[in-house]
Amino acid sequence: MSAFALTSCSALGELPSGQRLERIEKSPHYKDGAFHNVEETPMFTGESSTFENYFNFLFNDWERLKPEVPLTGEPLDLKALESNEDYFVWLGHSSLFMQLDGIKILVDPVLKDYAAPVFFLNKSFKEKVTFSIEDFINLGVDVVLLSHDHYDHLEMDTIKDLQDKVKVMICPLGVGSHLEYWGVDPQKIIERDWDENYTYESLTFNFVTARHFSGRFLTRDKSLWTGFVLSREGKDPIYISGDSGYGKHFKEIGEKFPQISLAFVECGQYNENWALIHMTPEESATSVSDVRAKFGIPLHSGRFALSNHTWDDPYIRFNAKALTLDYTPLFPLMGQVVFLSSLENQDATQKLKTQTWWVDDAKAEAQYLKEQEN
């Protein structure tokens, strides 16, 4: 078997078994051999079959799924990342690098230019900014935080690069099976169910409900999917939704964790044929209000096309809806270091609020296409 085939097979990961499976079977969210959402959530909601959905997405000539020009971003300021202050950096799609109380965290790190078991599928957009895992390894990473096992959130090569460099990898039930299969020390793997938590030094990672599914090949829902609330003594919590359809859980999270400051919510890859496992941009914007956050930041777009909407549609619609609600939407550039202390400054938040970078990028794209025609 070729090295390519071996790598592709390894990237599928491994399903839970043994003691890990025994623990999973005790979860109130696991029955009949699979995890289930709190609300009834059929995978597909349209009239098309599973095959038709996949075929239409792969072979229809959808317009502007990917931008024809590199999207605006900033080179990673490694010097700024050495600061002792709290900050976050959006790395594209759902990937984040954060520092809270000096604890450095990589969230759903997917840094390769594809999100699939093979390099020629789900290729990323053209990018001005690139990040290497070595950048973060050199800075030091304490925690890898994983929301679920889909390829655009869990990347085998990145996990292998980090496995000897981090203190812990925190994930929902069952995802640890992939990590251990790829060589991560089981002592570093922290797996929890919804409504459970894990504390690392001063920071508590609370596992909260999401509405989604899991699986890296044909078998679904053998591992859990989750959102997180990161809480610290004397500081406002931070919410990360993971992938999730809209549901009652957002208001419940807001009630359980009052005074959330930042809410990072999924906003992209939606479709009427799978309307319950991803949110429309309007639902994404509303979810921020539901959790009662001060600031809302859309994720899950800007790097990969996994549905048939245009690349800028999530930002246009999220922004329009958010401006009617009771919080401040923020639109950091990919690679931009945002210090949490700056959010207390009205001028700084206004800049992030009005930093509608996709508008300029769409204009640049239109100009590029016009030049190509001439």
C-alpha positions in Angstrom: 0.0 0.0 0.0 1.4 3.4 -0.9 2.3 6.1 1.7 -0.6 8.2 0.3 -3.2 5.4 1.0 -1.8 4.7 4.4 -2.0 8.4 5.4 -5.5 8.7 4.0 -6.7 5.6 6.0 -5.0 6.8 9.2 -6.7 10.2 8.9 -10.0 8.5 9.3 -9.1 7.8 12.9 -10.6 5.1 15.0 -14.0 4.5 16.6 -14.3 4.2 20.4 -13.9 0.8 22.0 -13.0 -0.9 25.3 -13.2 1.3 28.4 -13.8 4.4 26.4 -16.9 2.9 24.8 -18.0 1.6 28.2 -17.9 5.2 29.5 -19.7 6.5 26.4 -22.5 4.0 26.9 -23.2 5.5 30.4 -23.9 9.0 28.8 -27.5 10.1 29.0 -27.0 11.4 25.4 -26.0 8.0 24.0 -28.5 5.3 23.1 -29.0 2.6 20.5 -25.3 2.8 19.6 -25.0 6.6 18.9 -25.1 10.0 20.4 -28.2 12.1 20.0 -29.1 15.8 20.1 -31.3 17.1 22.9 -33.8 18.3 20.3 -34.9 16.0 17.5 -32.5 16.7 14.7 -32.8 14.8 11.4 -29.6 15.2 9.3 -31.4 16.3 6.1 -34.4 18.5 6.1 -35.1 19.0 2.3 -36.6 16.7 -0.2 -33.3 15.6 -1.7 -31.7 12.3 -0.8 -28.2 12.1 0.8 -26.7 11.1 -2.6 -28.5 14.0 -4.4 -27.2 16.5 -1.8 -23.6 15.4 -2.2 -23.8 15.1 -6.0 -25.4 18.6 -6.3 -22.8 20.2 -4.2 -19.8 18.5 -5.9 -20.9 18.8 -9.5 -23.2 21.8 -9.9 -21.6 25.0 -11.1 -22.2 27.1 -8.1 -21.1 30.8 -8.4 -18.6 32.4 -6.0 -18.2 29.5 -3.6 -14.6 30.6 -3.3 -13.2 34.1 -3.8 -11.1 34.6 -6.9 -8.7 36.8 -4.9 -6.9 36.2 -1.6 -9.0 37.4 1.3 -7.7 40.2 3.5 -5.6 39.2 6.5 -2.7 40.2 8.6 0.7 38.5 9.0 0.9 36.8 12.4 2.5 39.2 14.8 4.6 36.8 16.8 6.0 39.5 19.0 2.5 40.6 20.1 1.7 36.9 20.9 4.5 37.0 23.6 2.4 39.5 25.6 1.1 38.6 29.0 -2.3 40.0 28.2 -5.4 38.1 27.2 -6.0 37.9 23.5 -7.4 35.9 20.6 -6.4 35.4 16.9 -8.8 34.1 14.3 -6.9 31.7 12.0 -9.6 31.2 9.5 -12.8 29.0 9.5 -13.2 27.8 13.1 -9.6 27.8 14.2 -8.5 30.2 17.0 -5.4 30.9 19.0 -6.1 32.3 22.4 -4.3 33.3 25.6 -6.2 33.6 28.8 -4.4 34.1 32.2 -1.2 33.2 30.4 -2.7 29.8 29.2 -2.1 29.4 25.4 -5.0 27.5 23.6 -5.4 26.3 20.1 -9.1 25.8 19.2 -10.0 23.4 16.4 -6.6 23.9 14.7 -6.8 23.1 11.0 -3.7 24.7 9.4 -3.3 22.6 6.3 -4.7 23.9 3.0 -7.4 21.2 2.9 -10.0 19.8 5.3 -10.4 16.2 4.2 -8.6 12.8 4.5 -6.9 13.5 1.1 -5.2 16.7 -0.1 -7.3 17.3 -3.2 -10.7 17.6 -1.5 -12.1 20.7 0.4 -9.2 22.9 -0.6 -8.9 26.2 1.2 -9.4 29.6 -0.3 -6.6 31.6 -1.7 -4.8 33.2 1.2 -2.5 36.1 1.8 -1.8 34.9 5.3 -0.4 31.5 6.2 0.3 30.0 9.6 2.6 27.2 10.3 2.1 24.9 13.3 5.7 25.7 14.2 4.8 29.3 14.9 2.6 28.1 17.7 4.9 25.4 18.9 7.6 27.9 19.3 5.3 30.2 21.3 4.2 27.3 23.4 0.8 25.7 23.4 -0.8 24.5 26.7 -4.2 23.3 25.6 -5.7 22.0 22.3 -9.5 22.4 22.5 -11.5 20.3 20.0 -15.2 20.6 19.5 -15.8 17.5 17.4 -14.2 15.1 14.9 -15.1 16.6 11.5 -12.2 17.2 9.2 -12.6 21.0 9.2 -12.1 20.9 13.0 -9.8 18.0 13.6 -6.7 17.5 11.5 -4.5 14.5 12.0 -1.2 16.1 10.9 -1.6 19.0 13.3 -2.5 16.7 16.2 0.7 14.6 15.5 2.8 17.8 15.4 1.4 18.9 18.7 1.1 15.6 20.6 4.5 16.0 22.4 4.3 19.8 22.7 1.1 20.4 24.6 0.0 19.7 28.2 -3.6 18.5 27.4 -6.0 17.9 24.6 -9.6 18.6 25.7 -12.4 17.1 23.6 -15.9 15.6 23.9 -16.6 11.9 24.6 -15.2 9.5 21.9 -12.9 12.0 20.1 -10.1 10.8 22.2 -10.2 7.5 20.3 -8.9 9.3 17.2 -6.2 11.2 19.2 -4.9 8.0 20.9 -4.9 6.2 17.5 -2.7 8.9 16.2 -0.2 8.6 19.0 -1.3 11.1 21.7 -0.5 10.0 25.2 -3.8 8.9 26.8 -2.8 10.8 30.0 -3.0 14.0 28.0 -6.5 13.4 26.7 -9.4 14.9 28.6 -12.8 13.8 27.5 -16.1 15.1 28.9 -19.8 15.0 28.3 -22.2 17.9 28.1 -22.7 19.6 31.5 -19.3 18.4 32.7 -16.1 20.4 32.9 -12.3 20.3 33.3 -10.2 22.9 35.1 -6.7 23.6 33.9 -4.9 26.0 36.3 -7.1 29.1 36.6 -9.3 28.2 33.6 -12.4 26.0 33.6 -13.6 24.4 30.3 -17.3 23.9 30.6 -18.8 21.5 28.0 -22.2 22.8 26.8 -24.8 21.5 24.4 -24.5 21.8 20.6 -26.8 20.6 17.9 -24.8 18.8 15.3 -23.4 15.3 14.4 -20.1 13.6 14.1 -18.1 11.1 12.0 -15.1 11.0 9.7 -16.4 8.4 7.2 -19.6 6.5 6.8 -20.3 5.8 10.5 -22.0 8.7 12.3 -22.4 9.9 15.9 -20.1 7.5 17.7 -18.4 10.5 19.3 -19.9 13.6 20.8 -19.9 17.2 19.5 -19.9 20.1 21.9 -19.7 23.8 22.6 -17.5 25.4 25.4 -17.8 28.1 28.0 -14.4 29.2 29.3 -14.8 30.6 32.8 -12.4 32.2 35.2 -12.7 33.7 38.7 -13.5 37.3 38.5 -13.7 37.5 34.7 -16.5 37.3 32.2 -16.9 33.9 30.5 -16.1 33.3 26.8 -18.4 31.1 24.7 -17.4 29.0 21.7 -20.4 27.3 20.0 -18.6 24.7 18.0 -20.7 23.6 15.0 -24.4 23.8 15.9 -27.8 24.3 14.5 -30.1 26.8 16.1 -32.0 25.6 19.2 -33.2 26.2 22.7 -29.7 25.4 24.1 -28.4 28.9 23.4 -30.8 30.6 25.8 -30.1 27.9 28.4 -26.4 28.5 28.1 -27.0 32.3 28.6 -29.0 31.6 31.7 -26.4 29.2 33.2 -23.4 31.4 32.4 -24.4 35.0 32.9 -22.3 37.9 31.6 -20.6 36.2 28.7 -18.3 38.6 27.1 -17.2 37.1 23.8 -19.3 34.6 21.8 -17.6 32.9 18.9 -20.5 31.3 16.9 -20.6 29.2 13.8 -21.8 31.1 10.7 -21.3 29.3 7.4 -21.9 26.1 5.5 -25.7 26.3 5.9 -28.2 24.9 3.5 -32.0 24.4 3.5 -31.4 20.7 3.0 -29.5 20.5 6.4 -31.2 23.4 8.2 -31.0 21.8 11.7 -27.3 21.0 11.9 -25.9 24.5 10.8 -27.4 27.9 11.4 -28.3 30.5 8.8 -26.4 33.8 9.4 -29.6 35.3 10.9 -29.8 32.4 13.4 -26.1 32.7 14.2 -26.5 36.4 15.0 -29.6 35.6 17.1 -27.7 32.9 19.0 -25.2 35.6 20.3 -28.2 37.5 21.7 -29.6 34.3 23.2 -26.4 33.7 25.2 -26.5 37.3 26.3 -23.0 38.1 25.1 -21.5 41.6 24.8 -19.7 40.8 21.6 -20.4 38.3 18.8 -17.8 36.9 16.3 -18.8 34.7 13.4 -16.7 31.6 12.6 -17.0 28.6 10.3 -16.5 30.6 7.1 -13.7 32.5 5.3 -11.5 29.6 4.4 -13.4 26.5 3.2 -16.5 26.0 1.0 -18.6 23.2 2.4 -22.0 24.4 1.2 -23.3 26.2 -1.9 -23.7 29.7 -0.6 -21.3 32.5 -1.8 -18.2 33.0 0.2 -19.3 36.5 1.6 -22.9 35.7 2.2 -22.3 34.7 5.9 -20.8 38.0 6.7 -23.3 40.2 4.8 -26.2 38.5 6.5 -24.7 38.1 10.0 -23.8 41.8 10.1 -27.2 43.0 8.9 -29.0 40.9 11.5 -26.5 41.6 14.4 -26.9 45.4 13.9 -30.6 45.0 14.9 -29.7 43.2 18.1 -28.4 44.1 21.6 -24.7 43.4 21.3 -21.7 44.5 19.2 -20.6 42.3 16.2 -16.9 42.1 15.7 -15.1 41.2 12.4 -11.4 40.6 13.1 -9.1 40.0 10.1 -7.5 36.6 9.8 -4.3 36.8 11.7 -5.2 39.9 13.6 -4.3 39.9 17.3 -7.2 41.2 19.4 -6.4 42.0 23.0 -9.4 41.6 25.2 -8.5 44.8 27.1 -9.0 46.7 23.8 -12.7 45.7 23.8 -13.2 48.1 26.8 -12.1 50.9 24.4 -15.0 52.3 22.4 -12.8 53.3 19.5 -11.2 49.9 19.2 -14.5 48.1 19.3 -15.9 50.5 16.7 -13.0 49.7 14.4 -13.6 46.0 14.7 -17.3 46.5 14.3 -17.0 48.5 11.1 -14.0 46.4 9.7 -16.2 44.9 7.0 -13.2 43.5 5.1 -15.4 41.2 2.9 -16.9 44.3 1.1 -13.5 45.4 -0.1 -12.5 41.8 -1.0 -15.7 41.4 -3.1 -14.9 44.6 -4.9 -11.3 43.4 -5.6 -12.8 40.1 -6.8 -15.2 41.9 -9.2 -12.3 44.0 -10.6 -10.2 40.9 -11.0 -12.9 39.1 -13.0 -13.5 42.2 -15.1 -9.8 42.3 -16.0 -9.9 38.6 -16.9 -12.7 39.2 -19.3 -10.7 41.9 -21.2 
